[in-house]
């Protein structure tokens, strides 16, 4: 499943191509890919066509594209301007406080295509755009397992007044994403609160890292890698972590996510690609995940894989022993 680095690679690739573009036409090839939209596919299409994309924003694994107001909507009907950051303005075109929310699910891809290219075999939704600088282009939502989706959703103010996510200064977040915690690469992430909340959890540390209400964007791959780097067993009780060890873990999470992002994410097969269809290569830098039976890069003992939450945890039994104090 794409995690924070993979989704950020997609966001960064989309941003210059779609910001300021007008959605000329929309085709839904599979109704299941709009199941999170509050209405039929016809409503999804009608509400998108003719609107401009204002930016590309991400929080954790969620991506959204804020939209201009529909042509029939007057700017005077917009909600109070104070719901937005003072640093953000969408005066032209009028901002609607709605966004196109994209979730990649297990195998979703958002690809940029030329209009003349043939449709991808697993194409679910197609958006044809006209950009003032780049001309005509196509956004193809491709999804093999159809767990991903697109939906139009309303934007609501963030409780802390900080930007909703990376890529836009507006203090707004889609309703579908509002329950998701900030991620460790978010400038508004509260380190002290994370450490405090982590230590209050009555669970294993990996379960806590995968809890999107505590911290977003950390999935199975990067949890294993961060825990290996911090020398913490995946089932170490959170209540036994000192503040210093919790901060060390957070620092390693940031380092792992940052390195993965710099290397284009982790690709084990053709499902995880950027907007141009290229794979990331962080898989070559993994120290624990997927390396069961191979020597630990730190001590030389074999990496172990144990069943965990219908998936696997990869760790070094020597370097990552459960501590009782």
C-alpha positions in Angstrom: 0.0 0.0 0.0 1.4 3.4 -0.9 2.6 5.3 2.2 3.6 8.9 2.8 6.7 9.0 0.5 4.8 7.4 -2.4 1.8 9.8 -2.1 4.1 12.8 -1.7 5.9 11.8 -4.9 2.6 11.8 -6.7 1.5 15.2 -5.1 4.8 16.8 -6.1 4.5 15.5 -9.6 0.9 16.7 -10.0 1.3 20.1 -8.5 3.0 22.0 -11.4 0.9 20.2 -14.0 -2.6 20.7 -12.6 -2.4 23.9 -10.6 -4.4 26.5 -12.5 -5.8 23.9 -15.0 -9.5 23.7 -15.9 -11.2 20.3 -15.9 -12.6 20.1 -19.4 -14.2 16.7 -19.2 -14.5 13.7 -16.8 -15.2 10.0 -17.6 -15.9 7.5 -14.9 -15.1 4.0 -16.2 -15.8 2.2 -13.0 -18.5 3.3 -10.5 -16.6 1.6 -7.6 -13.9 4.2 -7.9 -16.3 7.0 -6.8 -18.0 5.0 -4.0 -16.7 7.6 -1.4 -18.4 10.4 -3.4 -21.8 11.5 -1.9 -23.7 10.9 -5.1 -23.8 9.0 -8.3 -21.0 9.2 -10.9 -23.2 11.7 -12.9 -23.1 14.1 -10.0 -19.3 13.6 -9.7 -18.8 14.5 -13.3 -21.2 17.5 -13.4 -19.6 19.0 -10.3 -16.1 18.7 -11.7 -16.4 19.8 -15.3 -15.6 23.4 -15.9 -13.9 24.0 -12.5 -10.2 24.9 -12.0 -7.7 23.0 -9.8 -6.1 25.4 -7.4 -3.3 23.4 -5.8 -2.3 19.8 -4.8 -2.3 19.1 -1.0 -1.3 16.0 1.1 -1.7 14.9 4.7 -0.4 11.5 5.5 -1.5 9.2 2.7 -4.4 11.4 1.6 -4.2 13.7 -1.4 -6.6 16.5 -2.4 -7.0 19.1 -5.1 -8.9 22.2 -4.0 -11.4 23.4 -6.6 -12.6 26.7 -7.8 -16.3 27.6 -7.3 -18.7 26.2 -9.9 -19.6 28.8 -12.6 -23.1 29.0 -11.2 -21.8 29.8 -7.6 -21.3 33.5 -6.7 -18.3 34.4 -4.6 -20.7 36.0 -2.1 -22.0 32.6 -1.1 -18.7 31.4 0.1 -18.2 30.8 3.8 -16.5 33.3 6.1 -13.0 34.1 4.8 -11.6 33.7 8.4 -11.7 29.9 7.9 -8.6 30.3 5.8 -5.1 31.3 6.5 -4.3 35.0 6.0 -1.5 33.9 3.9 -3.8 32.1 1.4 -6.0 33.8 -1.2 -8.0 32.3 -4.0 -9.5 35.5 -5.5 -9.2 34.4 -9.1 -10.9 32.1 -9.7 -13.2 32.1 -6.7 -12.4 29.5 -4.1 -15.3 27.0 -3.3 -14.1 25.3 -0.2 -14.5 22.0 -2.0 -11.8 19.6 -3.1 -11.3 16.5 -5.2 -10.0 13.9 -2.7 -7.8 11.1 -4.0 -7.0 8.0 -2.0 -4.7 5.5 -3.7 -5.9 2.5 -1.6 -3.7 -0.6 -2.2 -2.8 -0.1 -5.8 -4.1 3.2 -7.1 -2.0 5.4 -9.5 -2.5 8.9 -10.6 -0.7 9.3 -14.0 -0.2 12.3 -16.3 -0.9 11.4 -19.9 -1.0 13.2 -23.3 -4.5 13.3 -24.8 -3.3 11.3 -27.7 -2.1 8.3 -25.7 -4.3 5.2 -25.5 -6.2 4.6 -22.3 -4.4 2.5 -19.6 -5.7 -1.0 -19.3 -6.9 -0.5 -15.7 -8.2 3.1 -16.1 -11.0 3.9 -13.7 -11.4 7.6 -14.0 -10.2 10.1 -16.6 -9.9 13.8 -16.3 -9.0 15.9 -19.3 -7.5 19.3 -18.4 -6.5 22.5 -20.1 -3.6 24.3 -18.5 -2.8 28.0 -19.3 0.9 27.2 -19.7 1.1 23.5 -20.5 -2.0 23.1 -22.7 -4.0 19.9 -22.9 -3.2 17.0 -20.6 -4.9 14.1 -19.0 -5.0 12.8 -15.4 -5.6 9.1 -15.4 -6.7 7.3 -12.2 -5.5 3.7 -12.6 -6.3 1.1 -10.0 -5.8 -2.7 -10.2 -7.5 -3.7 -7.0 -10.1 -0.9 -6.9 -9.6 0.0 -3.2 -8.7 3.6 -4.1 -11.1 6.3 -4.9 -11.9 9.9 -6.0 -14.6 12.0 -4.4 -15.6 15.6 -4.1 -15.7 16.7 -0.5 -16.2 19.8 1.5 -13.3 21.5 3.2 -13.5 22.3 7.0 -11.3 24.5 9.2 -8.4 22.8 10.9 -8.7 22.8 14.7 -5.3 24.3 15.3 -5.6 27.0 12.6 -2.5 25.6 10.7 -2.5 24.7 7.0 -4.4 21.5 6.4 -1.5 19.8 4.6 1.6 20.2 2.6 1.1 22.1 -0.6 -1.4 24.9 0.4 -1.4 27.5 3.1 -5.2 27.3 3.6 -6.2 26.1 7.1 -8.7 23.7 5.6 -8.9 20.0 5.3 -11.5 17.7 3.6 -14.1 16.2 5.9 -13.0 12.7 4.9 -9.5 13.6 6.1 -10.3 15.6 9.2 -9.9 12.7 11.6 -6.4 11.9 10.3 -3.5 13.1 12.4 -0.8 15.3 11.0 2.3 13.4 9.7 5.9 13.8 11.0 7.0 15.8 7.9 4.2 18.4 8.5 5.6 21.7 9.8 2.6 21.9 12.2 3.3 18.4 13.7 3.4 18.7 17.5 6.4 16.6 18.8 5.5 17.1 22.4 1.9 16.0 21.9 3.0 13.0 19.9 5.4 11.8 22.6 2.9 12.3 25.4 0.0 10.6 23.5 2.3 7.7 22.4 3.3 7.0 26.0 -0.3 7.0 27.1 -1.3 4.3 24.7 -1.7 0.9 26.1 -0.5 -1.1 23.1 2.6 -2.1 21.2 4.7 0.6 19.7 4.1 -0.5 16.1 0.4 -0.6 16.5 0.6 2.9 17.7 2.7 4.0 14.7 0.0 2.5 12.4 -2.8 4.4 14.2 -3.7 7.2 11.9 -5.4 9.1 14.7 -2.0 9.4 16.4 0.3 10.0 13.5 -0.4 9.7 9.8 1.6 8.5 6.8 3.5 5.7 8.6 2.6 2.3 7.2 4.1 -1.2 7.6 7.3 -0.6 5.6 8.4 2.6 7.2 7.3 1.5 10.7 9.6 -1.6 10.4 12.4 0.5 9.1 12.1 3.2 11.8 11.8 0.7 14.6 15.0 -1.1 13.3 16.8 2.2 13.2 15.7 3.1 16.7 16.5 -0.4 18.0 13.0 -0.8 19.4 11.0 -4.1 19.2 7.7 -3.8 17.3 5.8 -5.1 20.3 7.5 -2.9 22.9 4.7 -1.5 25.2 4.3 2.2 24.5 4.0 2.9 28.3 7.5 1.6 28.8 9.1 4.1 26.4 11.0 6.9 28.0 10.5 10.4 26.5 14.0 10.2 25.2 13.4 6.9 23.4 10.1 8.1 22.0 11.8 11.2 20.6 14.6 9.0 19.1 11.9 7.0 17.4 10.2 10.1 16.0 13.6 11.3 14.7 14.2 8.0 13.0 10.7 8.0 11.5 11.5 11.4 10.0 14.9 10.3 8.7 13.4 7.2 7.1 10.5 9.0 5.5 12.8 11.8 4.2 15.2 9.3 2.7 12.4 7.3 1.1 11.0 10.5 -0.4 14.4 11.5 -1.8 14.6 8.1 -3.5 11.1 8.3 -5.0 9.4 6.0 -2.6 9.5 2.2 -2.3 8.5 0.1 -5.4 8.4 -3.7 -5.2 6.3 -4.0 -8.4 4.8 -1.9 -11.2 1.9 -0.7 -8.9 3.9 2.0 -7.1 5.0 4.6 -9.5 5.1 8.4 -9.9 2.9 10.5 -12.2 5.2 9.6 -15.1 5.0 5.8 -14.4 8.6 5.6 -13.0 9.3 3.4 -9.9 11.0 4.6 -6.7 14.2 2.8 -5.6 14.1 3.0 -1.7 13.6 -0.7 -1.7 17.3 -1.0 -2.3 17.9 0.9 1.0 15.7 -1.2 3.3 17.4 -2.6 6.4 14.6 -4.8 7.8 11.4 -4.9 5.8 11.3 -7.8 3.4 14.8 -9.0 4.4 13.8 -12.0 6.5 16.6 -14.6 6.6 19.2 -12.0 5.5 21.8 -10.6 7.9 21.0 -7.6 9.9 23.1 -4.7 8.5 24.1 -3.8 12.0 24.9 -7.0 13.8 24.9 -9.7 11.2 22.3 -11.9 12.8 19.3 -12.9 10.6 16.3 -10.6 10.2 13.1 -12.3 11.4 9.6 -11.9 10.1 6.6 -12.5 12.5 2.9 -12.3 11.7 1.4 -9.0 12.7 -2.1 -7.6 12.1 -2.6 -9.7 8.9 0.8 -8.6 7.6 4.4 -9.1 8.8 6.8 -7.4 11.1 10.5 -7.5 10.2 13.1 -7.0 12.9 16.4 -8.1 14.4 15.8 -10.2 17.5 19.2 -9.2 18.9 19.2 -5.5 18.2 15.5 -5.0 18.9 14.8 -6.8 22.2 11.9 -5.9 24.3 13.0 -3.9 27.3 11.3 -4.3 30.7 12.5 -0.9 31.9 
